[in-house]
Amino acid sequence: MFGPAIDNGFYYDFARKEPFTTEDFAKIEAKMHEIVKRDEKIERFVLPRNEAVKFFTDKGEHYKAEIINDLPEDEVISLYKQGDFIMFLRPVIAHRGFSNNYPENTMIAFEKAIEIGAKCIETDVTILKDGTLVLFHDYETKEHSNYDGIINDLDYNAIKEIDAGSWKDAKFSSARIPTLKELIDLAKRNNTIVNLELKGEAGKNEKYWESIVENTVKTVADNKAEDLIFYSSFEFDMLRTLKKISKSAKFGILLWEETDNWKNIADELKPQSMHLYDQTVTEKLAKDIKKENYELYVYTVNSVDLANKLYSYGVDGVFTDMPDIFSKDLY
């Protein structure tokens, strides 16, 4: 989904500017044959639409395929294997899980997102006072739990008793604040990509920023989940720490309403992607970002019409609270 090309049996990136040669197509076809023969749940290719169309025109008798024909010819698109189908798709990222229908950042929200077909989940990672990494968006807990306090002041024994679901509906009273390890285990079982927002709160929890980053990277590595994890943050200092700790970590820069300085920030941090608020994204801004070869993801998009408009600008994918409103063909 995000980041530079890797080949780990899960994700193959063939996107590039140069024309494809006969040898390139032979290489792609060999990979396709491997995928079709294997019984793996998800595989992903990325290549320009025009090359994909040529490939499936020539080799169509071997594969069932769905191609998004109205995309620009040079648009980079994704291909997923689901059953016997190879589908060309754009990423739809379940924002805090299936958060429109279930309490955000809980295991049931993540599980239900995967259940309806989401291939990527976004969540927020922070740290407790005992060093446990948990998934929770806010600095204060009262809005999304039955406890009124500061998340970083709690320990693991405390969060096990906190109801993180009743604020949404009484039927979710058994939901708890999950640990990062719980989500990693779920992601590994389902080959789900996880976007971890490193949760900093300027003026509130700066003293935890370094430990959040260090412990998150260590937990991901200890669980051998690097290929499934993609980081992001609004706090540039957290991303600077991430770059120091891990040279291979893939990450995106989150921006809210201030986008004028995006290129200076990107030039310094050199992310794989930019993540922007939907109300700030214009066609010009999207094209400027794509021109600099960054992937572009937009939050939080709860309308198919808006998603399609953003895709027409060249946006690579969207974050949504409502993954159910998107056709499974978009995942």
Secondary structure, 3 states (H helix, E strand, C coil): CCCCCCCCCCEEECCCCCCCCHHHHHHHHHHHHHHHHCCCCCCEEEEEHHHHHHHHHHHHHHCEEECCCCCCCCCEEEEEEECCEEEEECCEEEECCCCCCCCCCCHHHHHHHHHCCCCEEEEEEEECCCCCEEECCCCECHHHCCCCCEHHHCCHHHHCCCCCCCCCCHHHCCCCCCEHHHHHHHHHHHCCEEEEEECCCCCCCHHHHHHHHHHHHHHHHHCCCHHHEEEEECCHHHHHHHHHHCCCCCEEEEECCCCCCHHHHHHHHCCCEEEEEHHHCCHHHHHHHHHCCCEEEEECCCCHHHHHHHHHHCCCEEEECCHHHCCHHHC
